[in-house]
Amino acid sequence: MPATSPQVADVQAVYARLRELGVTFTQGPNKGRVASTTIFDDTCGNLIQSVTQPRSTLS
């Protein structure tokens, strides 16, 4: 279970940029019905999940 789950504008762009920087992902970009997500390790054993939701679901 991710320790935190920040919302980002574009999961795919965040994934590409962090991979360039050497970040290790436990889950690559995954497009779900409600949101797109990706999960990476913060090097301290915590999992971080980046989330992008379609504009229509943001309030």
Biopython code that builds the backbone (N, CA, C, O; Angstrom):
import numpy as np
from Bio.PDB.StructureBuilder import StructureBuilder

atoms = [
    (1, "MET", "N", (0.850, -1.173, 0.000)),
    (1, "MET", "CA", (0.000, 0.000, 0.000)),
    (1, "MET", "C", (0.900, 1.241, 0.000)),
    (1, "MET", "O", (1.802, 1.353, 0.829)),
    (2, "PRO", "N", (0.653, 2.174, -0.930)),
    (2, "PRO", "CA", (1.477, 3.382, -1.001)),
    (2, "PRO", "C", (1.387, 4.239, 0.264)),
    (2, "PRO", "O", (0.327, 4.362, 0.878)),
    (3, "ALA", "N", (2.527, 4.825, 0.636)),
    (3, "ALA", "CA", (2.581, 5.700, 1.809)),
    (3, "ALA", "C", (1.886, 7.026, 1.534)),
    (3, "ALA", "O", (1.304, 7.626, 2.438)),
    (4, "THR", "N", (1.945, 7.481, 0.295)),
    (4, "THR", "CA", (1.285, 8.713, -0.104)),
    (4, "THR", "C", (0.910, 8.608, -1.565)),
    (4, "THR", "O", (1.430, 7.760, -2.290)),
    (5, "SER", "N", (0.004, 9.473, -1.997)),
    (5, "SER", "CA", (-0.512, 9.371, -3.359)),
    (5, "SER", "C", (-0.775, 10.764, -3.932)),
    (5, "SER", "O", (-1.926, 11.195, -4.006)),
    (6, "PRO", "N", (0.292, 11.474, -4.339)),
    (6, "PRO", "CA", (0.080, 12.814, -4.881)),
    (6, "PRO", "C", (-0.606, 12.781, -6.248)),
    (6, "PRO", "O", (-0.365, 11.893, -7.066)),
    (7, "GLN", "N", (-1.457, 13.767, -6.464)),
    (7, "GLN", "CA", (-2.106, 13.898, -7.763)),
    (7, "GLN", "C", (-1.200, 14.721, -8.674)),
    (7, "GLN", "O", (-0.684, 15.762, -8.269)),
    (8, "VAL", "N", (-1.011, 14.254, -9.892)),
    (8, "VAL", "CA", (-0.160, 14.932, -10.867)),
    (8, "VAL", "C", (-0.965, 15.185, -12.131)),
    (8, "VAL", "O", (-1.986, 14.538, -12.365)),
    (9, "ALA", "N", (-0.506, 16.126, -12.943)),
    (9, "ALA", "CA", (-1.225, 16.470, -14.170)),
    (9, "ALA", "C", (-1.135, 15.369, -15.221)),
    (9, "ALA", "O", (-2.079, 15.166, -15.985)),
    (10, "ASP", "N", (0.000, 14.648, -15.269)),
    (10, "ASP", "CA", (0.211, 13.651, -16.318)),
    (10, "ASP", "C", (1.104, 12.526, -15.802)),
    (10, "ASP", "O", (2.325, 12.676, -15.744)),
    (11, "VAL", "N", (0.503, 11.410, -15.433)),
    (11, "VAL", "CA", (1.245, 10.266, -14.897)),
    (11, "VAL", "C", (2.314, 9.798, -15.882)),
    (11, "VAL", "O", (3.432, 9.481, -15.477)),
    (12, "GLN", "N", (1.984, 9.754, -17.156)),
    (12, "GLN", "CA", (2.923, 9.274, -18.164)),
    (12, "GLN", "C", (4.174, 10.155, -18.200)),
    (12, "GLN", "O", (5.288, 9.640, -18.289)),
    (13, "ALA", "N", (4.001, 11.470, -18.133)),
    (13, "ALA", "CA", (5.137, 12.395, -18.147)),
    (13, "ALA", "C", (5.976, 12.259, -16.874)),
    (13, "ALA", "O", (7.205, 12.285, -16.940)),
    (14, "VAL", "N", (5.329, 12.115, -15.729)),
    (14, "VAL", "CA", (6.042, 11.935, -14.465)),
    (14, "VAL", "C", (6.840, 10.632, -14.505)),
    (14, "VAL", "O", (7.997, 10.597, -14.085)),
    (15, "TYR", "N", (6.231, 9.577, -15.002)),
    (15, "TYR", "CA", (6.911, 8.286, -15.129)),
    (15, "TYR", "C", (8.161, 8.413, -16.001)),
    (15, "TYR", "O", (9.238, 7.953, -15.622)),
    (16, "ALA", "N", (8.013, 9.033, -17.161)),
    (16, "ALA", "CA", (9.151, 9.180, -18.085)),
    (16, "ALA", "C", (10.280, 9.985, -17.444)),
    (16, "ALA", "O", (11.447, 9.605, -17.541)),
    (17, "ARG", "N", (9.941, 11.079, -16.798)),
    (17, "ARG", "CA", (10.961, 11.944, -16.188)),
    (17, "ARG", "C", (11.678, 11.238, -15.041)),
    (17, "ARG", "O", (12.905, 11.287, -14.955)),
    (18, "LEU", "N", (10.928, 10.587, -14.166)),
    (18, "LEU", "CA", (11.546, 9.911, -13.034)),
    (18, "LEU", "C", (12.391, 8.716, -13.474)),
    (18, "LEU", "O", (13.418, 8.431, -12.859)),
    (19, "ARG", "N", (11.975, 8.015, -14.528)),
    (19, "ARG", "CA", (12.790, 6.911, -15.070)),
    (19, "ARG", "C", (14.127, 7.455, -15.570)),
    (19, "ARG", "O", (15.170, 6.835, -15.363)),
    (20, "GLU", "N", (14.093, 8.619, -16.231)),
    (20, "GLU", "CA", (15.334, 9.260, -16.695)),
    (20, "GLU", "C", (16.277, 9.535, -15.529)),
    (20, "GLU", "O", (17.498, 9.480, -15.681)),
    (21, "LEU", "N", (15.705, 9.829, -14.372)),
    (21, "LEU", "CA", (16.492, 10.146, -13.182)),
    (21, "LEU", "C", (16.905, 8.906, -12.393)),
    (21, "LEU", "O", (17.575, 9.019, -11.367)),
    (22, "GLY", "N", (16.508, 7.722, -12.868)),
    (22, "GLY", "CA", (16.926, 6.483, -12.227)),
    (22, "GLY", "C", (15.994, 5.947, -11.158)),
    (22, "GLY", "O", (16.374, 5.045, -10.410)),
    (23, "VAL", "N", (14.786, 6.478, -11.066)),
    (23, "VAL", "CA", (13.824, 6.006, -10.067)),
    (23, "VAL", "C", (13.365, 4.589, -10.437)),
    (23, "VAL", "O", (13.139, 4.280, -11.607)),
    (24, "THR", "N", (13.233, 3.733, -9.406)),
    (24, "THR", "CA", (12.772, 2.360, -9.598)),
    (24, "THR", "C", (11.264, 2.288, -9.384)),
    (24, "THR", "O", (10.758, 2.668, -8.328)),
    (25, "PHE", "N", (10.560, 1.801, -10.388)),
    (25, "PHE", "CA", (9.104, 1.690, -10.312)),
    (25, "PHE", "C", (8.700, 0.256, -10.016)),
    (25, "PHE", "O", (9.279, -0.685, -10.558)),
    (26, "THR", "N", (7.699, 0.093, -9.149)),
    (26, "THR", "CA", (7.138, -1.221, -8.889)),
    (26, "THR", "C", (5.919, -1.450, -9.766)),
    (26, "THR", "O", (5.475, -2.584, -9.940)),
    (27, "GLN", "N", (5.375, -0.363, -10.321)),
    (27, "GLN", "CA", (4.262, -0.454, -11.270)),
    (27, "GLN", "C", (4.401, 0.677, -12.269)),
    (27, "GLN", "O", (4.431, 1.850, -11.896)),
    (28, "GLY", "N", (4.482, 0.326, -13.516)),
    (28, "GLY", "CA", (4.521, 1.346, -14.561)),
    (28, "GLY", "C", (3.149, 1.978, -14.723)),
    (28, "GLY", "O", (2.220, 1.615, -14.001)),
    (29, "PRO", "N", (2.999, 2.910, -15.649)),
    (29, "PRO", "CA", (1.708, 3.569, -15.853)),
    (29, "PRO", "C", (0.588, 2.555, -16.086)),
    (29, "PRO", "O", (0.719, 1.631, -16.888)),
    (30, "ASN", "N", (-0.489, 2.748, -15.380)),
    (30, "ASN", "CA", (-1.639, 1.863, -15.437)),
    (30, "ASN", "C", (-2.887, 2.731, -15.579)),
    (30, "ASN", "O", (-3.224, 3.492, -14.672)),
    (31, "LYS", "N", (-3.565, 2.616, -16.705)),
    (31, "LYS", "CA", (-4.774, 3.418, -16.925)),
    (31, "LYS", "C", (-5.990, 2.631, -16.463)),
    (31, "LYS", "O", (-6.348, 1.608, -17.046)),
    (32, "GLY", "N", (-6.615, 3.128, -15.405)),
    (32, "GLY", "CA", (-7.813, 2.492, -14.875)),
    (32, "GLY", "C", (-9.063, 3.234, -15.321)),
    (32, "GLY", "O", (-8.980, 4.212, -16.064)),
    (33, "ARG", "N", (-10.201, 2.775, -14.874)),
    (33, "ARG", "CA", (-11.471, 3.423, -15.232)),
    (33, "ARG", "C", (-11.613, 4.787, -14.598)),
    (33, "ARG", "O", (-12.187, 5.693, -15.203)),
    (34, "VAL", "N", (-11.102, 4.952, -13.388)),
    (34, "VAL", "CA", (-11.279, 6.201, -12.654)),
    (34, "VAL", "C", (-10.036, 7.080, -12.677)),
    (34, "VAL", "O", (-10.139, 8.306, -12.630)),
    (35, "ALA", "N", (-8.862, 6.459, -12.750)),
    (35, "ALA", "CA", (-7.614, 7.231, -12.695)),
    (35, "ALA", "C", (-6.474, 6.450, -13.339)),
    (35, "ALA", "O", (-6.551, 5.233, -13.504)),
    (36, "SER", "N", (-5.423, 7.168, -13.696)),
    (36, "SER", "CA", (-4.180, 6.556, -14.156)),
    (36, "SER", "C", (-3.189, 6.645, -13.009)),
    (36, "SER", "O", (-3.111, 7.669, -12.330)),
    (37, "THR", "N", (-2.435, 5.582, -12.791)),
    (37, "THR", "CA", (-1.513, 5.553, -11.659)),
    (37, "THR", "C", (-0.162, 4.969, -12.049)),
    (37, "THR", "O", (-0.024, 4.313, -13.082)),
    (38, "THR", "N", (0.813, 5.216, -11.216)),
    (38, "THR", "CA", (2.106, 4.567, -11.288)),
    (38, "THR", "C", (2.662, 4.546, -9.859)),
    (38, "THR", "O", (2.366, 5.439, -9.066)),
    (39, "ILE", "N", (3.462, 3.534, -9.532)),
    (39, "ILE", "CA", (3.981, 3.403, -8.168)),
    (39, "ILE", "C", (5.493, 3.241, -8.220)),
    (39, "ILE", "O", (6.020, 2.455, -9.008)),
    (40, "PHE", "N", (6.183, 3.996, -7.369)),
    (40, "PHE", "CA", (7.637, 3.879, -7.287)),
    (40, "PHE", "C", (8.108, 3.819, -5.852)),
    (40, "PHE", "O", (7.378, 4.175, -4.927)),
    (41, "ASP", "N", (9.349, 3.359, -5.673)),
    (41, "ASP", "CA", (9.992, 3.220, -4.368)),
    (41, "ASP", "C", (10.780, 4.496, -4.082)),
    (41, "ASP", "O", (11.519, 4.969, -4.946)),
    (42, "ASP", "N", (10.634, 5.052, -2.893)),
    (42, "ASP", "CA", (11.336, 6.303, -2.557)),
    (42, "ASP", "C", (12.741, 6.085, -1.997)),
    (42, "ASP", "O", (13.337, 7.028, -1.476)),
    (43, "THR", "N", (13.275, 4.896, -2.086)),
    (43, "THR", "CA", (14.601, 4.469, -1.606)),
    (43, "THR", "C", (14.679, 4.293, -0.093)),
    (43, "THR", "O", (15.730, 3.914, 0.426)),
    (44, "CYS", "N", (13.591, 4.560, 0.623)),
    (44, "CYS", "CA", (13.549, 4.334, 2.074)),
    (44, "CYS", "C", (12.555, 3.223, 2.406)),
    (44, "CYS", "O", (12.229, 2.997, 3.572)),
    (45, "GLY", "N", (12.078, 2.532, 1.367)),
    (45, "GLY", "CA", (11.138, 1.443, 1.585)),
    (45, "GLY", "C", (9.681, 1.852, 1.491)),
    (45, "GLY", "O", (8.791, 1.018, 1.658)),
    (46, "ASN", "N", (9.428, 3.114, 1.229)),
    (46, "ASN", "CA", (8.049, 3.579, 1.087)),
    (46, "ASN", "C", (7.643, 3.556, -0.379)),
    (46, "ASN", "O", (8.449, 3.862, -1.257)),
    (47, "LEU", "N", (6.409, 3.198, -0.636)),
    (47, "LEU", "CA", (5.886, 3.250, -1.995)),
    (47, "LEU", "C", (5.119, 4.549, -2.183)),
    (47, "LEU", "O", (4.349, 4.956, -1.313)),
    (48, "ILE", "N", (5.330, 5.190, -3.311)),
    (48, "ILE", "CA", (4.654, 6.441, -3.653)),
    (48, "ILE", "C", (3.839, 6.192, -4.906)),
    (48, "ILE", "O", (4.361, 5.696, -5.904)),
    (49, "GLN", "N", (2.570, 6.533, -4.859)),
    (49, "GLN", "CA", (1.690, 6.340, -6.006)),
    (49, "GLN", "C", (1.327, 7.699, -6.591)),
    (49, "GLN", "O", (0.732, 8.532, -5.907)),
    (50, "SER", "N", (1.681, 7.925, -7.847)),
    (50, "SER", "CA", (1.271, 9.143, -8.554)),
    (50, "SER", "C", (-0.066, 8.860, -9.218)),
    (50, "SER", "O", (-0.274, 7.779, -9.769)),
    (51, "VAL", "N", (-0.978, 9.836, -9.167)),
    (51, "VAL", "CA", (-2.329, 9.642, -9.686)),
    (51, "VAL", "C", (-2.714, 10.798, -10.603)),
    (51, "VAL", "O", (-2.449, 11.960, -10.297)),
    (52, "THR", "N", (-3.340, 10.468, -11.728)),
    (52, "THR", "CA", (-3.960, 11.464, -12.603)),
    (52, "THR", "C", (-5.401, 11.052, -12.788)),
    (52, "THR", "O", (-5.692, 9.932, -13.208)),
    (53, "GLN", "N", (-6.301, 11.964, -12.472)),
    (53, "GLN", "CA", (-7.731, 11.706, -12.691)),
    (53, "GLN", "C", (-8.201, 12.569, -13.850)),
    (53, "GLN", "O", (-7.694, 13.672, -14.054)),
    (54, "PRO", "N", (-9.170, 12.071, -14.609)),
    (54, "PRO", "CA", (-9.731, 12.915, -15.677)),
    (54, "PRO", "C", (-10.320, 14.185, -15.076)),
    (54, "PRO", "O", (-10.821, 14.171, -13.952)),
    (55, "ARG", "N", (-10.259, 15.269, -15.815)),
    (55, "ARG", "CA", (-10.772, 16.549, -15.313)),
    (55, "ARG", "C", (-12.199, 16.465, -14.791)),
    (55, "ARG", "O", (-12.541, 17.133, -13.816)),
    (56, "SER", "N", (-13.028, 15.656, -15.425)),
    (56, "SER", "CA", (-14.427, 15.576, -15.029)),
    (56, "SER", "C", (-14.631, 15.030, -13.623)),
    (56, "SER", "O", (-15.691, 15.240, -13.034)),
    (57, "THR", "N", (-13.615, 14.316, -13.058)),
    (57, "THR", "CA", (-13.763, 13.770, -11.705)),
    (57, "THR", "C", (-13.095, 14.639, -10.652)),
    (57, "THR", "O", (-13.205, 14.353, -9.460)),
    (58, "LEU", "N", (-12.399, 15.700, -11.070)),
    (58, "LEU", "CA", (-11.765, 16.596, -10.107)),
    (58, "LEU", "C", (-12.779, 17.595, -9.578)),
    (58, "LEU", "O", (-13.600, 18.107, -10.339)),
    (59, "SER", "N", (-12.731, 17.876, -8.286)),
    (59, "SER", "CA", (-13.637, 18.873, -7.734)),
    (59, "SER", "C", (-12.862, 19.935, -6.987)),
    (59, "SER", "O", (-13.457, 20.868, -6.447)),
]
sb = StructureBuilder()
sb.init_structure("model")
sb.init_model(0)
sb.init_chain("A")
sb.init_seg("    ")
for serial, (resi, resn, name, xyz) in enumerate(atoms, 1):
    if name == "N":
        sb.init_residue(resn, " ", resi, " ")
    sb.init_atom(name, np.array(xyz, "f"), 0.0, 1.0, " ", f" {name:<3s}", serial, name[0])
structure = sb.get_structure()
